[in-house]
Structures are given as structure tokens and as C-alpha cells.
Amino acid sequence: MPIIRVEMFEGRSTEQKRNLVSELTTAFVETCGGTPASVQVVITDFTSENWGVGGQLIVDRSKGT
């Protein structure tokens, strides 16, 4: 039972996520084998206040602080 985890900033629509899950599942099955029913995709959305890079929150980097 493969699990694909996607962590990204919030803001994508349900339709975009639906397409992402479908495409990731198809790519996995074509590349690694198995069945679509065995592939699980977990999407975690984050706000820019909950993600940091280089010692700064993304929300602060976008403000130039």
C-alpha cells in the first residue's frame, strides 16, 4: 500500500486537488506497478504562518521583514 504525501501551501481548489490525486496515482501505477486502488495520497495544506525557510516564516519573507 504505497502512500504519497504532498505538503503545500493552501489555496488550491478541490478540483485541482482532485486532478493532482488522479495524476499522482496514474504516474505511480505506470512507473511502479500495482493498482490505483492500492495507492493512497495524503494532502496537507499549510498557511504561510506555519512554514519556515532559512530561519524565517514564509509569511515574514513575503513581507520583506
N, C-alpha and C positions, 0 to 999 in steps of 0.2 A: 504494500500500500504506500506508494510514493506520496509525499506531501510537499507541495510547492508553497513557500511563504513569500509574500510580497509585502514590503513595508514602504509606504509612500505618503506624501503629503495629501491631506484631504482635499476634496474639491472635484473629484471625478464623479460623473453621473453613474447611476445604476446601469445604464446601457453600456457605458464604457467599461465598467467592471464586468459586466456580463460577457462582453466581447473578449476582454482580457482572459477571463477564466476559460472560455472556449478555445482561444488561440493557444494558451499555455498547455491546456490538456491535449490538444491535437499535436502540438510540437513534441510534447513528451512521448506520446504514444508512437509517433512516427520515428523518433530518434532512439528511444529506449525499449520500445515494445510495450506489451501489456494491453489493458483495455481502458477506455475512457472511464468506465465505472470505478476503476481502482485508483484513479488519480484524484487527489484532494488538493484544492487551492485555498489558502487562508490569506485574506487581505486584511492588513492592519493599517488604518488611516491615522496619521498624526497631524496635529496642528504645529505650526512653526514655533510655538512656545514649548513644545515637547521634543525638539530635535536640536542637537548641537553639533557644530563642526569647528574644529580648531580652537576650542575653548570658548566659543560663543554660541548662544542660541541663534538659530536661523532668524527668528523674529528681530533680533537686535542687528544682525548683519544686514538685513534688508532696510533697516532704518539708518544705517551708517554709523552706529554707535560703537 
